[in-house]
Amino acid sequence: MANATESNFEILEGYYKKYPDVPKETILKQHMLSLGHWFSDAALNACAGALVKSYRLFSYDLVPMSYFKRNEHRRVPEHFILMNGPDNMRPVAIQTSLAPDSPYLVDIVDGRMVLTVDGNVVCDVRVPKTPDYYSKNLPDGTPYHEIVAFASFITIFRNCQYWGAKEECKFCDINENARQMKLSRDFTLSAPVKSVEDVVAVCKYVAEDAKKIGAGQGFVLSGGSITKTLHGKNEADFYVPYIEAIKNLDSKPRITFEVNARPKEEVIRYKAAGADNIHFNMEAWDRELFAWINPGKAERVGWDNWVRWMEDAVEVFGPGQVQPSFVSGIEMARPHGFKTVEEAVKSATSCFEYLMSRAIMPRPQQWRREPSTALCKEAEQPPVPLDYYIQMTRNWYETYCKYRDKLPKFGTRKGGLLAERNLLGPVHGAYGDFAMLKENLFPTDVEEQINRRSVPWENIDGGSHVQ
């Protein structure tokens, strides 16, 4: 719908008008995830004391770490919150995805931290404070936050055994990201595998911090796939002791486990160990695209097994507790993806219908087009049309409403150490925000909770630095 004379601000306003039934907050968020965003010098300085970006799994950046000249990778926040402003935006949290050529700039204007596009202020920005545990280190010097990121995420195995062109998922930069972190010399990364003892020690400390403020606590256990063995153990034997040890903490935290789709007998082991829900991250739904984008998963597991084992897992974990992620947008990746928005949306919607009707919760998380991935090396990958993301998310919500009695409910979680991680939608996609915004599921004091745990955002020295 854009033409050569329209500014990015006008394009955004045009999408608001084109989709009046879609929350403008989700449209803005999806555009920012697609194009990335940047921080002015003044905004970087104002982020002092922020929950710094962890690079815990993927980079989520549209440029390599070697591009950064201001030490951005050790200064930008893990995520930030958009709210208020001229359009009275309701709060949404967004994962930081750095792109210096993006029209979206986090800046300081009139003493306030704001988001601008083409120099126009769009809304205010809140950046979460660093939790207390980020100042702690293990005896060997490893920071606690490299064990548990943003108070919940644990990358147990920092690499992936789907390796090389014949197996590596084409959207994924987990191995390249670990390499660039090591080259930067700004991360400890003493070993690719975190020990059970270290993980438990940090989880215990984080859980105690949460208890002090009456917050809920859960952990997401993730890591690269183990196709053969790691430390002499197969995938289940390797990961089960971590689940058991964390579940045995006095706080009995909720555990989400991300792993390859596996047969029912292995899934039963994960549940018995203490996992509360499980993510068999499928990434792509269309059969042919699944085989192209996930060659290792297609060869070692296969589309039919992946889908069948997700269905079997519902019998073990219960309705709504099997929650595979999909890298939304890769349906349109070049050269083999869908050529039209209509085709891509139709495929995604068929995925939602099939899975939700079977009490499986698909999570469309937005593709970021990291430059070191096979997809971006294989072909030029322009931004996915915003129409795709808007229509796909709207269809996700309509399907969710149809089957919501079988699926998790939004707006019911207790605030955690980082309120916006619990009280708002996920940072990587807009599906949760869509439900929260359409149904007004925020607690009445959501803004106060966010403000209380954010770095200063107003009365900041320095004027506008729009560039």
N, C-alpha and C positions, 0 to 999 in steps of 0.2 A: 504493500500500500504506500510505501515511501517513494518520493521522487527526489531528483538530484538537488532540489532547492530547499528541501525540508531539513530543519535542524533536528538533532537527536531529541531535543526537548519536545518539538512539535510531533515527532514520530511517536513518542511515548504518550503524549496527550491524545493522539489519534487512536491509539489502541484502547485507551480508556473509553473513548466514545464508541469504538467499534464493538466492544464487549461490555455493555453497561451492566450485565448480570454477573460479571466476574469481579471480585474484589480488586481494586486498583493496586492494593498492596502486593498481591500475588503476581500481578503483571509486572510491576516494578522489580520485584525480587527475581523473577524468571529472566528478565532482560539483563539484570546485573550478573546473574550466574552465567549467562550465555556469553556476555561480552567481557566479563571481568571488571575490575575497578582498580583504582590507584589511590595513593595517599600523598597529599602535599607535604612539604617539609614541616609546616606548622602542625598538621594533623599527626604526623609521625611523632613529633615532640610531645604532643598532647596525649599520646598513647602510653606514655611512661607509666608503669605500674599495671599495664593491661595483662590479661591472660594471653600470653604470647603464642603465636602459631606454632603447632607441634610438629608438623610434617610427619605425623605418626604412621601413615600408611601410604597415601598418594600425595602428590604435591598440590594438586588442585589449582596450580598456577598456569597461566597461558604463556609464560616465558620461563626459561631455565634459571636456576638459582645463580648461575654465573653472571646473569644480566644485572643483578642488584649491585648498586654502587653505594647505597646508604645503609647497608646492613639490614635491609627490609625484612629478611627472613627471620631475624631475631628481634624485630621491633613491632611488626604488625600484629593485630589481635587474631586469635583463632577464629573468631566470628564477631559480628557486631549486630546491633539492633537498630532498625529503622522505625521512626515513630514521629508523630505530630507534624509540624511544618505547615506550609500554606494549605495543603490538602487535608490536614488533620488526620494523618495516617495512623492507623492502629498498629501495634507493634508486630514486627516480623523479624526473625533472626536469620542472618545470612552468613554462610561460610566465606571467609576471605579467599579470594581468587585473584591474584595480582596480574594486571595487564596494563602496562604503561600507556598504550594507545587507546584505552577505553575512554568513552565520553563521560564515564562516571568517576567523579573525584570526591573523596572524603577530604574536607577542608575545614579551615576555621574562618568563619565569616561573622563579623560583628561580635567577636568574642565567644561564639558558639561553635561546637563541632557539628557539621552539617554534611549532607550529601548534595553535590551539585551535578548538573548535566548541562553542558554548554554555558557554564557560569550561572545558571539559574538554580536557586536553592529549591530542592525537592522536599527535603524533610530533615529532621534532626537525627543525630547518630548517638547511640550509647555504646560504650565499649566496656565489656565486663572486667572487673578487677581480678587480679591474680589471687587465687585461693591461698590460704596460709601455707598449705603443705608444699607449695611450689618453692619455698625457701629451704626445704630440707634435702639432704643428700644421704645416700647409702654410705656405708663405711668405705667403699672403694671409690667414692666421689661421684657416682652416678646420681644425677638429680632425680628426686621422686617423680617429677613430672615426665621424665622419659620412660618411666615404668607405667604410670597411669596418667593419661592426658585428660585435661579438662574435667577432672574429678570422676571419670567414668570409663574411659576407653583404654583398653590394654591390648597392644599389639605384641602377642607372645612370641611369635616367630616373624622376624622382620623381613625375611625374604620369601620367595615363592618357588616351589619346585616345578611349576609350569614354566619351562624355560626355553627360550629360543623361538624362532618363527613357527615351528611346527606345533608348539604347545601354548605359548604365552597368550593370554587374552589381549586382544589388539587395542583395547581402550586403556589398558592398565600400565601405570608407570611405577609400580611398587619396587621393583628391583632397581630401576634407574634412579628413583627418588632416594633410595638408600645409598646409592653410589654418590649422588651429588651432595647428600648430607655429609658423607664421609670426607669428600674432597673439600668441603667448605671449612672443615676443622672446627665448626661451631657447635657440634653435637657430640655427646660422649660416645654412644653406640659402641660400647666396649665389646659386645658380642651380639650376634643376630638373634640369639635365644635368651629370653629372660628366665631366670631360675624361679622355681616355685616359691622358694624361700623369700626372694626379693619381692615378688609379686604380692605375696601374702602380707609381708611387712608394710608395704605401701598401702594396700587395700585396707588394712586394719586402721592405719592412721587416717586415711580419707573417711572411712566410715565413722570414726570417732569424732572427726570434725563435723560431719553431717549431723550426728546425734546432738552435739552441743547447741545447734540452732534449731533442732526439731525438724530437720529436713529428711526426706526420703533418700534412700541410697540404692543404686543399682550399678552394675558393671557390665560393659560389653566386652566380651573376649573375642579377639579376632587374630588374624595372622595369615601368612601365606599357606597355600595348599601343600600338603605332604603327599606326594604321589608314590613314594617308595617307603623310606624310613628316615627318621631324624633321631639322632642319639640312640640308634638301634631300635626305635619304636615306630610302629605304624601310626597313622593319623589319630585313631581313637585312643590307642594306648598312650600317645604323647599328650593329648589335650585333656583327657579325663582327670588326671591328678590335679590340674589347675582348677578345674571346676569344683572338685571335691574340697580342695583346700580353702577356696574362697567362700564356699557355701558353709563351711564349718566355723567361720567367724561368728562371734557372739551376736552380731547384728543380723545374721542370716540375709545378706543382701540379695536383691533380685539379680539374676544372671541371664544375660542374653548371649547366645553363642552363635558365631558366624563360622560356617564350615561348608565343605562340599556336600551336596546331596548324597546321602548314604542309605543303605538298606535298613529296614525297620529294626533289626537286631542291634545295630550300632546306635540308632536313634534312642532306643530304650536305655542303652548304657549312659548316654548323655543326660537323659531325663533323671535316671537313678542317681547320677553323680551330683545333681543339683541344678541343672539348667532349667530355667523357667520358660524361655521361648527360644526358638531356633531360626536362624536365617540361612536358608539354602540359596545364596545369591546367584540368580540365574542370568542376570545381565541383559539378555535379549530373548524375546519370545518367539518370533518367527523361526521356523525350523532351519531354513537355509541361512538366515543371518546368525542364528545361534552357532551353527557349524563354522561359519566364516570368522565371526568375532571371537568365539571361545574354542579354538581348535583343540586345546588340551581337554577341556571339559567334554567336548563333543566326542572325542576319541575314547577317553577313559570312562566316561559315564554315559553320555548320549542323551538326546532330548527326551526320549520316551522314559528312560529310567529316572531322569531328573524330575519330570512331572509326576510320575507314579510315586516316587519316594517322598515328594512333598505331600502328596495326598495321604500316604501311609503315616507320615509324621503327625498329621492332624489327629490320628487315632491315639498317638502317644502323648502329645502335648496339649491337645484340646483345641476347640474352635478358636481361631484368631491368633494362635500362638506360633504359627508357622508364617514367617514374614520375609519372603525373598525380596531382595532389591533388584531393580532393573535400571540400567544406565540409560535414562530417557534421552532420546535424541540420536543415539547411535543407529536407530532404525533408518536414519537419513544420511549416514556416513557414506562417503565416496570410496570406491567406485561402485559397490554392490548394494548399497542401501536403497530404500524407496526413493523415488524421484519426486513424489508429490506429498504435500501435507496430508491430503485426504487419505492416501494409502497408508501412511505411517500412523495416523490417528486411528484408522480402522483396525490395524494390527494391534496397537496398544489396547484399544477398547475390547477386542476379542480376548486378550490376555486377562483384563480385569474381570470380564464376565465369567470366564472359565474358572479362574482361581477364587474369586470372592464367592461364587455360588457353592464352592466346596470348602468354605470357611478358611481360606488362605488369604493372607493380607499382603498384596503386592505393594512395594514401596518404590515409586518412580523417583530416582535420584538423578539430578541433572548432569549430563555429560559436560566435562570441562575442557576438552580438547588440549590436553597437556602435550607439549611439543615433542617430548622424547618417546611417545607411544608409537606403536606400529601403525595405527590408523593415520596419525599425522605425518609419519615418514612415508607412508605408501601413497598418499594423495593430499592435495590441498583440501583442507576441511574448513569451509566457511561457516559462520554461525548458523545454527539450525533456526529456521524461521520461527519467530515468536508466536505466530499463529498456531504452530504445532503444539508448543508448550501450553498455551492457553486452552486450546480445544481438548488436548489430552487430559489436562488436570480437571477440567469441567466434567469430562466423561468419567474420570476416575471417581469424582465426588458423586455423580448421579448413580453410578454402579454401587458405590459404597452405601448410599442411602437405601438402595434396593435390598441389600444383604446385611445391613448393619447389625441385625440381631445376632449374627454369627461372628462379628468382628470386634476388635478393640474399640473402646469409646474414647473420644478426645475430651480434653478438659477435666480429667478426673485425677491427674497426678499431683502429688505434693511437690512443693517447691524444693529444689535441691541446693547444693552449694552454689550453683549457678542457676538462678531462678529461671532464666529464659530457656535453658535446656529442657526444663520440665513443663513450664507454663505456656510455651509457644510451640509452633510446629518445628519439625526437624530443619536443620540449617541447610541441607543439601537439595531440597526440593520443596515445592509449594503445595503438595497434596494435603499435608496436615494443616497448614495455614488456611487453605481453602475452607476446610471444615470449621476451624476455630472462628474464622471471620464471618462466614455465612450464618453461623448459629450463635455468635457472640458468646463464646465459651470461656472468655478470660475471667479470672477472679477480679473482683471489684478493685483490689489494690495492686493490680499487675504493674502499673506504671511506678508505683511507690517501691515495689519489690525490685524492679529493674534499676531504678535510680539509686537505691541504697547500695547496690552491689556493682555500680559502674564507676569508672574513673571520672574525674571532673569533666563536664561537658559544656559549661558556661563560664562566663567571666574569665576566659582564657586570654592571656596576653598575646598581642599580635593581631594584625588585620587580616584581610582576605588574601589568600595565596592562590587563587584560581589560575591555572596555567593551561 
